[in-house]
Amino acid sequence: MGTASPSDAATKTRNETEHERLDRQLMELLQGFRVAVTGVQVLFAFLLTVPFAPGFTRVDDRGRALFYIALFATALASIFFIAPTIQHRILFQQNQKPLLIRRANRFGILGALTLALAIAASTTLIVKTLGGTGAAIATAIAVVLLSAWAWFVQPLMTRRSLEHGRDS
């Protein structure tokens, strides 16, 4: 006798049809993206103004490389986080919700990866410009490790634990 998966239990507890479950999952994904997109837009707007600031002339070649990484990573994060909404509009009423949910999940992961890169690069650039290379390296490591832990490692460990518990 098998144990029900967490998604089976949630569906039974919610008393949802498959269609209702897909609707809820898509809306939850899109709502999460709305939160992420706001942060991406603020970072992107800031980065678009940086080259026009008087102090940008003090940024060395490594700093400029960090700036370009941050700028392009933020552009990619914007594209990844916005893509599911646009695809939903284009595929509206085409009975493609399972496909849209799978794609949105992948785009969300790609968006988080590129956003983490953008945050690390932009933070490192600012710390490098203000405090030097050592502080910048420490900042980069701290930001990458924290975002990796909070966004990827911890939820993957939880997922693995839940799957392992299901198998035993």
Backbone torsions as a table, in degrees:
resi	resn	phi	psi	omega
1	MET	NA	123.4	-176.1
2	GLY	-86.7	156.7	176.9
3	THR	-90.3	139.6	179.6
4	ALA	-69.0	144.1	177.8
5	SER	-75.0	160.4	178.2
6	PRO	-56.7	-35.9	179.6
7	SER	-69.8	-34.1	175.8
8	ASP	-64.2	-44.0	-180.0
9	ALA	-63.0	-41.6	179.7
10	ALA	-64.9	-39.5	180.0
11	THR	-65.0	-43.1	-179.9
12	LYS	-67.1	-41.9	179.5
13	THR	-63.6	-38.6	-178.5
14	ARG	-81.3	-17.2	-177.4
15	ASN	57.9	49.4	-177.0
16	GLU	-101.1	147.9	167.5
17	THR	-81.5	167.8	177.4
18	GLU	-57.9	-42.5	179.9
19	HIS	-63.2	-43.6	178.7
20	GLU	-64.7	-38.8	178.9
21	ARG	-63.5	-44.4	178.5
22	LEU	-63.2	-42.4	177.1
23	ASP	-58.1	-46.7	-179.0
24	ARG	-63.8	-45.2	-179.0
25	GLN	-61.5	-42.4	179.3
26	LEU	-64.6	-43.4	-179.8
27	MET	-65.7	-37.5	177.3
28	GLU	-64.2	-42.6	178.0
29	LEU	-62.0	-48.0	-177.6
30	LEU	-65.0	-36.6	177.6
31	GLN	-65.3	-40.7	176.5
32	GLY	-62.1	-38.9	178.7
33	PHE	-66.3	-33.9	178.3
34	ARG	-60.0	-39.7	178.6
35	VAL	-65.8	-48.3	-177.8
36	ALA	-65.2	-41.1	-177.4
37	VAL	-62.2	-36.2	178.7
38	THR	-60.5	-45.9	177.7
39	GLY	-63.8	-41.3	178.8
40	VAL	-63.0	-43.4	-178.7
41	GLN	-63.7	-40.5	178.5
42	VAL	-64.4	-45.5	178.9
43	LEU	-63.5	-43.5	-179.6
44	PHE	-62.0	-44.7	178.9
45	ALA	-60.8	-43.2	177.9
46	PHE	-60.5	-48.0	-177.4
47	LEU	-63.9	-33.0	179.0
48	LEU	-67.3	-21.9	179.9
49	THR	-92.5	-20.2	-173.4
50	VAL	-54.8	-47.1	-177.1
51	PRO	-62.7	-18.6	-178.1
52	PHE	-94.0	-2.2	177.7
53	ALA	-77.7	143.0	-177.5
54	PRO	-56.8	-35.5	-176.7
55	GLY	-75.6	-7.8	-177.3
56	PHE	-64.3	-23.0	179.0
57	THR	-66.5	-21.2	178.2
58	ARG	-79.0	-11.2	-176.8
59	VAL	-75.2	126.5	-179.3
60	ASP	-81.6	-176.4	-176.9
61	ASP	-61.0	-40.3	177.9
62	ARG	-65.2	-39.3	177.3
63	GLY	-64.6	-39.8	177.0
64	ARG	-65.2	-37.2	176.4
65	ALA	-62.9	-43.0	176.2
66	LEU	-61.1	-40.6	178.5
67	PHE	-60.6	-47.1	-179.8
68	TYR	-63.6	-39.7	177.0
69	ILE	-61.0	-47.3	179.8
70	ALA	-62.1	-44.4	-178.1
71	LEU	-63.4	-50.0	-177.4
72	PHE	-71.5	-34.9	176.4
73	ALA	-65.1	-37.8	177.3
74	THR	-67.3	-39.5	176.4
75	ALA	-61.8	-44.3	178.5
76	LEU	-63.9	-42.4	177.8
77	ALA	-59.6	-41.6	177.3
78	SER	-59.1	-47.3	-179.5
79	ILE	-60.9	-47.2	-177.4
80	PHE	-64.9	-40.6	-178.3
81	PHE	-75.3	-27.6	-179.2
82	ILE	-85.9	-27.8	-176.0
83	ALA	-50.8	-46.5	-178.0
84	PRO	-61.0	-35.4	179.3
85	THR	-67.4	-43.7	179.2
86	ILE	-66.2	-43.7	178.6
87	GLN	-62.7	-37.9	177.2
88	HIS	-60.9	-41.6	179.3
89	ARG	-64.9	-42.9	-177.0
90	ILE	-70.8	-37.4	-178.0
91	LEU	-95.4	14.4	-179.0
92	PHE	-54.7	133.1	178.6
93	GLN	60.5	30.8	176.3
94	GLN	-109.6	11.9	179.5
95	ASN	56.6	45.4	-177.7
96	GLN	-118.3	23.4	-177.1
97	LYS	-59.3	-43.8	178.4
98	PRO	-57.8	-42.2	177.8
99	LEU	-64.1	-45.4	-179.7
100	LEU	-61.6	-39.1	179.9
101	ILE	-67.4	-43.4	177.5
102	ARG	-62.0	-45.5	179.2
103	ARG	-64.2	-44.2	-179.3
104	ALA	-59.9	-39.8	178.1
105	ASN	-62.0	-45.4	178.7
106	ARG	-64.4	-44.4	178.0
107	PHE	-61.7	-37.5	178.8
108	GLY	-63.4	-40.9	177.8
109	ILE	-66.4	-44.4	177.0
110	LEU	-63.0	-40.2	177.7
111	GLY	-61.9	-41.7	179.1
112	ALA	-65.9	-41.1	178.1
113	LEU	-61.3	-47.5	-178.3
114	THR	-71.6	-31.9	175.6
115	LEU	-66.9	-41.1	176.9
116	ALA	-60.1	-42.7	177.2
117	LEU	-62.0	-43.8	-179.7
118	ALA	-64.0	-43.0	179.2
119	ILE	-64.7	-44.8	179.9
120	ALA	-62.7	-45.7	-178.0
121	ALA	-66.6	-44.5	-177.6
122	SER	-69.6	-39.5	177.8
123	THR	-65.4	-42.5	179.1
124	THR	-63.5	-41.0	177.5
125	LEU	-58.3	-46.9	-177.7
126	ILE	-65.9	-45.1	-179.9
127	VAL	-65.9	-38.7	178.0
128	LYS	-61.4	-43.4	-178.1
129	THR	-67.8	-37.6	-176.9
130	LEU	-88.7	-33.8	-170.3
131	GLY	-126.8	-4.7	178.2
132	GLY	103.4	174.9	-172.5
133	THR	-68.2	-43.1	-178.7
134	GLY	-59.5	-47.9	178.4
135	ALA	-63.9	-36.5	179.5
136	ALA	-64.8	-42.5	179.2
137	ILE	-64.0	-44.0	178.5
138	ALA	-62.0	-40.2	178.6
139	THR	-64.1	-46.9	179.9
140	ALA	-58.0	-46.5	-179.8
141	ILE	-62.1	-46.0	-178.6
142	ALA	-62.6	-45.1	-178.5
143	VAL	-66.3	-44.1	-180.0
144	VAL	-64.0	-45.6	-179.5
145	LEU	-64.9	-42.8	-179.9
146	LEU	-65.4	-45.9	179.5
147	SER	-67.2	-38.5	177.4
148	ALA	-60.8	-45.9	-179.4
149	TRP	-64.2	-54.3	-173.1
150	ALA	-69.6	-35.2	-174.0
151	TRP	-94.8	-26.6	-172.8
152	PHE	-125.9	-56.4	-172.3
153	VAL	-63.9	-51.9	-177.4
154	GLN	-60.2	-49.0	178.7
155	PRO	-66.3	-32.9	177.2
156	LEU	-67.9	-37.1	176.2
157	MET	-64.9	-41.6	177.4
158	THR	-62.7	-44.6	179.3
159	ARG	-60.1	-46.3	179.7
160	ARG	-61.8	-41.1	179.1
161	SER	-63.1	-43.2	178.3
162	LEU	-64.6	-41.9	179.2
163	GLU	-66.8	-39.1	179.3
164	HIS	-65.7	-41.8	178.4
165	GLY	-62.5	-33.0	179.5
166	ARG	-70.6	-34.4	-177.1
167	ASP	-77.7	-23.9	-174.4
168	SER	-86.4	NA	NA
